Amino acid sequence: MQRRLAPTLIVMVLAVAACANASPAGWTFAPGGPAASASAGPAATKAPSAAPAGAVLGTIELESFDLGFTPSQVTVDAPGRYAVALTNTGQIPHDVTFPGGEQAVANGGETATVEVDVPAAGLSFLCAVPGHEQAGMVGTIAVAGAAAASAAPDDHSGPAPTTDVAADPNAPAPVTYDATAPARLKGEVHDIDLVMTEQEMTVAPGFVQKVWTFNGTVPGPVIRVKVGDTIRITLKNPSENQLPHSIDFHSSQVAWNDEMRSIAPGEELVYEWTADYAGVWMYHCGTAPALHHIANGMYGMVIVEPKEGLPPVDKEFALVQSEWYLGAQGEPADLTKASAAAPAPDFVVFNGVANQYKDAPLQVGTGERVRIFILDAGPSIDSSFHIVGTIFDTVTKEGLTLKRGNAGNWGSQAVDLSPAQGAIVEFTTAEDGLYPIVTHAFNFVGRGALGLVQAGDGDPTN
């Protein structure tokens, strides 16, 4: 997504990604300056040694936060000299550094300005504080009608560190998946249609994949029932699809070679099962290679409540952690990447899209009781599910429960889930503010496994 000169944006503060020291590839100098250490001094600017003549055409306004730039992609109308005003809304020092050595440094809450010449081909910029580039603090300035110098797809966390797929700045914006947990279905017999689609989807800003879905979303719809209910699924593979598909409900007890068989485009199948056991369960396509079908979006959550139901709470959300192994733009996920013995996903996400709940936080009232249903769909990476600033006082994981008010007042800081495992966690927020949702495997937080719970207005100071 490209932005015009001097946009106005509201940015939320967050610092959760780890730092690593490296110089940006392809640059002719090693970025540095006052912000290269944690003891950076007051805001400063570094001008180019030989400033070319020419009037300043305008001001490019950038905000740095912890850890990113907004906007990360700027378009100006013409090449020439511009002032770049960097406002640091984060809590730690940041800078904006250009390939020619021009640099503006700002501590938290400060603004610094530097002048830079933007050529017709555009140029890139980054934060030169060690590790901040790798955490996503990169961006580009393009001239209208010309391609950007390089692509920085994500206004917040930046590109995945190891992706070999170039971002498309003209890709459609991602569609936010509603994380609100649905109400339990009424009655005891439920007829549900699941239509399998093959369609394009933006999985992170700048990255479009040809995904395979249940009912047009990744993950598929959350199905919520109670113990004893009968679920009758009519699975449809439309004739316009190219591939056979199937479905496997982990909450069911049926023969693999009966209801779980693959159906070709144009075929339908009825999959009937009884919810005998409570839990948070996975469903997915099992057509060979099942790894590819799951990695390309064919998974979802089933919530089976105990027969007596669950106690009421103020807010409920459903989150599915999963991975993207990027194929080329507009193509399916890369099976070779997904098959690696040491998984290295391009993105690890909640509900299908990288960082979506960082941009659209889950809203709760301060002190409200919150329940989250969490599933690790994988296909290959474990989850250490954690919400910064909270303690889970109630946890049900794979049938085992930690109860609030237990003897000793034990609590939980993280819930460990292997692929296909699910849990229910409950907590309250102590004060107005932002509470980051992460997997505590922090090498994946910078790859999209990051969201926010916003309590109240999000400001703990008022």
N, C-alpha and C positions, 0 to 999 in steps of 0.2 A: 504494500500500500504506500503510495507516494503522497507527500504532503507539500503544500505550497509554502512560500516564505512566511516566516513569523507566525506559525499557528499558535493558538491558545489551547492548552491542554491542562487537565487536572491530573496530577500524578500522585500515587500513593507510595509511601516510603516502605522499603523492605530490604533487608540485607541478610541473605541466607545461603548464598553460594560460596564455595571454597575458592581460594586463590592459588594460582600457580604462576611461576615466573617464566615468561618466554617473550621473545621479540617477534613482532609480526612479520610473517613471511612476505618477501617481495619488496620490503621497504629498504631504503638505502642508508638508514640510520637506526640506531637503537633508541626507541623513545625513552625519555627519562624526565627529569625536571623535578621541581619541588614535591610533586605529588607522588613520587616514586617510593616514598617511605611513609610509615605511619605517623611520623613526626613532621609532616608537611607544615610549612609556615603559612603566613597569611596569603590570601589570594594574590596571584601575580600573573603577569603576561609575559610572553617571550615573542618578540617580533622577529621576522625574517631579517637576516643580516643585510640584505640589499633590497629594500622595499621598492618595488616597481612604481613608476609614476602612474597616476590615474586617480580619479575621484572615487570615493566609496559609493557604491551603487545602492546599498541598503544594509539592513541588519538581519542576520539569521539568528533567531532565538532558539536556543537549545536548553533543555532541562536535563540534568543528570540526577539520577536517584540511585538507590542501592538495590540492584546493580544494572543500570541501563541508561540509555538516552531516549528522550522523547522530544521531537520525532527522531527516529533513527534513519529516516529517508526524507531528504529535503530536495525540493526542486526550485531552482531560481530561473528567472526569465531570460537571463543573458549571462555570458561569461564576463568576468571582471573582478574587481576588488570588492570584498564585502567585510563588514564587521561581524564577528561571531560573538554573541553574548551568551555565556554559559551561566545558568542559574542552578546551583546545587541544592536541590530539595532533600537530599539524603542526609545522613548523619556522619558520614566519613568523607575525607577529601576525595575529590575527583578532578580530572582535567579533560580538556579536549585537545588532542594532539593531531597535527596534520603531517603528511609525508615530507614536507619541506622543513619541518622542525618548529613551525608556528605552534604555540601552545598557550592556553589559558587555564589557570589553576584556581579552583574555588573550594574553600572549606564548606562544611555544612551551613546552609542558610546564607551563603554569600554569592555574589555575581562577579564574574570576571569577563573581560572582553579582549579579543585579539583580532587583527585584520589578516585576511588570507585572500590569495588570488585563486579564483575558481576558473580553471580552463574549460574550453568547450567540451572536453571529454568528461568533465566532472572530476571529483576526487573523493577519497575516503577519509574517515577520521576514527579515532579510538580514544579510550582512556588508557594512559600509559602507567597507571598504578599497577604494580605487579599482580598479575592474575585477573585484573578487571577485564582486559580484552577477551581472555578465554571464557570469562563468565558471561560475556555477551555485550560488553560495552563497545560496540562498533557501529558505524553508520556511514552513509554516503551523502554527498551533495551532487545532484545532477542538474544539467542545464536542459531546459525544456526542449524537447525534440531530439535529445541525445540520450544514449544509454548511460546508466550510472556506472561509476568506476568499479564497483563491486556491490554485491547484494547483501543487505542486512535485513533479514526477513521479519524480525520480531521486535516490536517497539519496546519490549520489556526485557526478556531474558536473552535475546540474540539467537543466532543460529546454533544448532547442535554442534558441539566441538569437533566431531569427526565426520559429519555428513559429507558425502561425495556428490550430492545432488545440488545443483545451483538453484537458488531461490528465484522465484518469479515475482518481481515487484508488482505485476499486474494481476496476480492471482486474486480470485474473489476472497473477501474477508471470511474467516471462519464463522460458522453458525453456532451460537452458544447452546449447549445441551442443558435442558432444564434438570437440575439436580434434585428438585423436590421429589421426595418419595411419594408414589401414588398411594391412594387409599386402598385398603384391602377390598378385593372384589366381593360383592354381595352374593348371597346364595351359596349353594354347595356344588353346583355343576357349572362349569365355565367353558363356553365355546369361544375360542380365540383364533383369528386368522393371522398367520405370519407369512408375509409375502417377501420372498428373497429378491433383492435387487442388486444390480451391478451398475454403479454410478460413480461420478466424480465427487470428491469431497475435499475441502481444504482442512488438512489435519494440523497445520500450524501456519501462522502468517507467512505466505510465500510458497507454500508446499501443497500441491494438489495430487491426490492419489485416486486411482480407479479402485474404489473399495467395493466389497461385497457385504450386504447388510441383511438384517431382518427388519422389515417395515421401514426401510429407508434411513435408519439412524445407526450410528456407532457410538456406544453399544446399542443393542436392540432394546425394545421396550422392557421395563421392569414389570414382572408379573408377580402380584402379591395375593396370596391365598392363605388358608389355614389348614391345619392337620385334618385329614378326613375328606377334603374337597376332591372332586373329580375335575380334571383339566383335559379338555378335548381340543387339541391343536389341529387346525387344518393348515398344512404347510403347502405353499404354492410356489412353484418355480416358473415364472412367466416365460412365454415362448420367445420373448426378445432377449432373454439371457443367453449366454454362450456356454455356460458350464453346468454340470450337475452339482447339486448341493444336498445337504441333509441337516438333521438336527439331533442333538444328544442332550437330554435334560438330566443333569446329575441328581436332580430331586426325584427322579422316577426309578422304577424297577421294572424294566422291560427288556426283552431279548435284543441284543445289538443288531442281529440280522433280520429284525422285523421292523419296528417303527423307525429305527435309526438308519435304514437303508437310504442310499442316494436316489434322488429323482432327477430326471432329465428336464431340460427346458420344455415347458408345456404340460408338465405333469403335476399332480397333487398327491398328498399323502395325509392320512388322519393318524395322529399320534395321541393316544389316550392313556392317561396315567392317573394314579391316585397319590395325593400328597400324604405319605405315611409318616414322614419325619420333619420336624421343624428345623429351620436353619436358613442361612444365606447361601444359595446354590448357584452354580454356573450352568448356563446352557450354551451350546456352540455347534457349529457345523463340524461334522466328523468325516466328511468326504476326503479321500486321500488326495494329496497329503494334507492331513488335518492341520499340521503346523501352518501351512500356507493360508488355509481358510480362516483360521483363528487370527493369525497375524495380519490378515487383510480386513478384519472388522466383523467377522461373524461370531459374535458372542453377546451374552446378556446375563441379567440377574433374575433369579427367582427368589422371592421372600416367602417362606412358609412359616406362619406364626403358629405358636401352640394353639390347641383347640380353643382355649379360653381367651386367646388374644394377648396382646402386649399392653402394659400399662400406658395410659395417655402421657404424652409429653407436649412441649410447646412447638417444637419444630422437628421435622424429619427430613433427612437427605439420603440419597443413594449415590455412591461413588464406586466406579469400576476403574481400577488401575490396569493399564495395558501398555503395550510397546508398539512403536512403528519402526519398521526396517524399510527405509524409503527405497522405492523404485524410481525410475525416471518420472519426470513431471507427467501427470495424466495416466500413468501406468500403475499396475498393482504393486503391492509390496514385493520386495526382493527376497525370494525364497532362499537364495544362496546366503545372504546376510543372516536371515532368520535361522538358518540351519547351523550356524557356526557353533562349535563346541563351547566357546567362551562368548556368550551373547554380548553384543555391543550395539544396542538399539540406537537409532538416530534420535528418537524421542521416547520418553516415558511419560504417560499422560493420565489424567483423570477424566473419564467420560469422553474419550476419543480425541480431544483437542488440547494441544500444548498450552499450558498457562491460562486456560480460559477463565478460571475462577480467580485468577489474579486480577484480570481486567473486569470481571463481573463477580464480586465477592458474594458468598452466601450470607444472607442477611438474617440476623437473629437479634432479639432483644437482650440487653444486658441482664444476666441472672436467669434467663430462660433456660429450661431444660431442653437439651438438644440430643437427638438420637441420629446416628449415622450408620447406615448399612454399607459395609465396605466389602468388595470382592476383588481379589487379584486374579484377573483373567489371563495374565501372562502375555504370550505363551511361555516365557522362559525365565523372567526375572522375579525374585522374591520382593515382597513389600515389607517395610517396617513403618507402618502407618502411625503418624504422629501429628498432633496439632499443637504448635508452639504456644505456650502460655496456659495450657489446660492440663488437667489430669482426668483420665477416664475413671470414673467411680463405679461404672458398671460395664462389664465386657462379657459378651457371649461369643466364643470362638469354637466353631466346629463341635458344638454341643456342650462345651464346658463354660461355666459361668462364674465370674467374679461379681458379687452382689454389693450394692451400696449399703453401707452400715454394717459390714461384716465385722466379726470379732478381730480386733487389731487395727481396724480401719485401713486395710490395704487398698492401694490404688494401682493404676497402670499408666505408664508413660508412652508405650508404643505397643502395637499389636503386630506380631510377625505372621505373615501369610505367604505360603508358597503358592505357585500357580494353581488355580482352581479352588483355593480355600477362601472362606468368607467369615465375617464377624459382624457383630453389632456392638457399637460403643455409645456410651452416654456421658455427657459432661455439662457443666455450666460455665459461663464466662464471668470472671470476677469483676470486670469493669468495662466501660466503653473502650473500644480499641480494635486493633487488627490482630488476628490470630492465624499465622500461616499454617496451611495444610501441606504436609510433605510426606515423602518417604524418607526415612532417616538414613538411607543410603544416599549421601549428599552428592555423589557423582552423578546422580540422575535428576536432582533438583534443577540443575542448570539445563537439563534437556527437556523441561516441560512439566515435571512432576511437582507443581507448585500452584497453590491456590490460597484463598483467604476466607476466613470467617470474619465478618464485620459485625461487632456487637455495638448496638446503638448507632451513634453517628460516626464511630470509628476514631474519635479523638479522646484519648484518656485524660486530657488536660482541662476539659471544661466540665 
